[in-house]
Amino acid sequence: MLTDTGHFNTPNASKYLQQLCKHFAHKVAVTHDDSRGTVALGMGPATLTASADRLLAEVTAPDAAELDHARLIIDNHLKRFAFREEFEAMTWASATAPA
């Protein structure tokens, strides 16, 4: 399994974590509280962690294409909630993340 970690610096990390988890819970298994959530994406789990100034996401998938898809799922959904901050995409870190 491959793993990528993304971050988004925001004072609204807990709010976005909860919005994402509640949204995903309509389709897949989710557990969450104010500072941590796990979403059972089809390709592998996504773990979200909120601190006072940063939202972290760790996505896991069996191959690079599915890992890219997992990143896009998180980014596209977060874009809906963080539009006031002009969010476009998390900053992803791994050998497979696009430059």
Secondary structure, 3 states (H helix, E strand, C coil): CEEEEEEEECCCHHHHHHHHHHHHCCCCCEEECCCEEEEEECCEEEEEEECCCEEEEEEEECCHHHHHHHHHHHHHHHHHHCHHHCCCCCEEECCCCCC
